Amino acid sequence: MLLLNYDEIPKKFKKHSHVWKLWCDWLKINKLSAMEVCLNFINSNKKIDKIIIGVHNINQLKEILNYRRKKIQIPTFFSLKNNKILNPLNWKIL
């Protein structure tokens, strides 16, 4: 979901679109890609030692293959507590 452009957000998430707007604006201001931030976030978690990644197109695959680790401070506005959004198992009930 975090890799979607703002205009690609599914309708059931529209009531939370302000979070995606903040996310997209933050990425743009900091000249970061969503893929880069997500991969760095995963790699910063010491409890994760393997990652399984799916891709939608060749450009995503190229971005993953060209990925480089860097220290990125995730913004505090993205610290959600809403389990309906955080857990994909709950998305069907939104």
Summary of the structure (lengths in Angstrom):
residues: 94
radius of gyration: 13.9
end to end distance: 14.4
largest distance: 36.6
contacts: 174
relative contact order: 0.16
helix: 57%
strand: 0%
